[in-house]
Amino acid sequence: MKSIRKKAQSLIEYGLILALVAVVAIAALQILGKKVNDAATTAGDNIDKTSQNAAKTYCEQSVGGTWDESTGVCTPPND
């Protein structure tokens, strides 16, 4: 009978440890989630700006066209 109680006590202790680890993991994800989201947004914005600048440079220097900032469209020169 004593062996069953020890096993049950060990199982309850493991369950409590698992619950504590889950709470800590959720808290860490809540805190880090905001930082990761901000970093991903910043990276995406930087990629978008770089892409727009590259397209503008290509349009103006390689094609010889006019770049429209508002629409992001290159209008080639009229030949």
C-alpha positions as CSV (number, residue, x, y, z in Angstrom):
1,M,0.0,0.0,0.0
2,K,2.9,2.3,0.8
3,S,4.4,1.9,-2.7
4,I,1.2,3.1,-4.4
5,R,1.1,6.2,-2.2
6,K,4.8,7.0,-3.1
7,K,4.0,6.5,-6.8
8,A,1.0,8.8,-6.5
9,Q,3.0,11.4,-4.6
10,S,5.7,11.3,-7.2
11,L,3.1,11.6,-10.0
12,I,1.6,14.6,-8.3
13,E,5.0,16.2,-7.8
14,Y,5.8,15.7,-11.5
15,G,2.5,17.2,-12.5
16,L,3.1,20.3,-10.3
17,I,6.6,20.7,-11.8
18,L,5.2,20.4,-15.3
19,A,2.5,23.0,-14.5
20,L,5.2,25.4,-13.2
21,V,7.3,24.9,-16.3
22,A,4.2,25.5,-18.5
23,V,3.4,28.8,-16.7
24,V,7.0,30.0,-17.0
25,A,7.1,29.1,-20.7
26,I,3.8,30.9,-21.4
27,A,5.1,34.0,-19.5
28,A,8.4,33.9,-21.5
29,L,6.5,33.6,-24.8
30,Q,4.2,36.5,-23.8
31,I,7.2,38.8,-23.1
32,L,9.4,37.6,-26.0
33,G,6.5,37.5,-28.4
34,K,6.1,41.2,-28.5
35,K,9.8,41.7,-29.1
36,V,9.9,39.1,-31.8
37,N,6.9,40.7,-33.5
38,D,8.5,44.2,-33.3
39,A,11.7,42.8,-34.8
40,A,9.9,41.0,-37.6
41,T,7.9,44.1,-38.4
42,T,11.1,46.3,-38.5
43,A,12.8,43.7,-40.7
44,G,9.9,43.6,-43.1
45,D,9.7,47.4,-43.3
46,N,13.4,47.5,-44.0
47,I,13.1,44.9,-46.8
48,D,10.2,46.8,-48.3
49,K,12.2,50.1,-48.3
50,T,15.2,48.4,-49.8
51,S,13.2,46.7,-52.5
52,Q,11.5,50.0,-53.4
53,N,14.9,51.8,-53.5
54,A,16.3,49.1,-55.8
55,A,13.3,49.2,-58.1
56,K,13.6,53.0,-58.3
57,T,17.3,52.9,-59.0
58,Y,16.8,50.2,-61.7
59,C,14.0,52.3,-63.3
60,E,15.9,55.5,-63.4
61,Q,19.4,54.3,-64.2
62,S,19.0,51.1,-66.3
63,V,15.7,51.8,-68.0
64,G,16.0,55.6,-68.0
65,G,12.4,55.9,-66.9
66,T,10.5,57.8,-64.3
67,W,9.7,56.3,-61.0
68,D,6.3,57.2,-59.4
69,E,6.7,57.1,-55.6
70,S,3.0,57.0,-54.9
71,T,2.2,54.0,-57.1
72,G,5.6,52.3,-57.3
73,V,5.4,52.1,-61.0
74,C,8.2,52.7,-63.5
75,T,7.2,54.6,-66.6
76,P,9.7,54.0,-69.4
77,P,10.8,56.9,-71.6
78,N,9.0,57.5,-74.9
79,D,11.1,56.6,-77.8
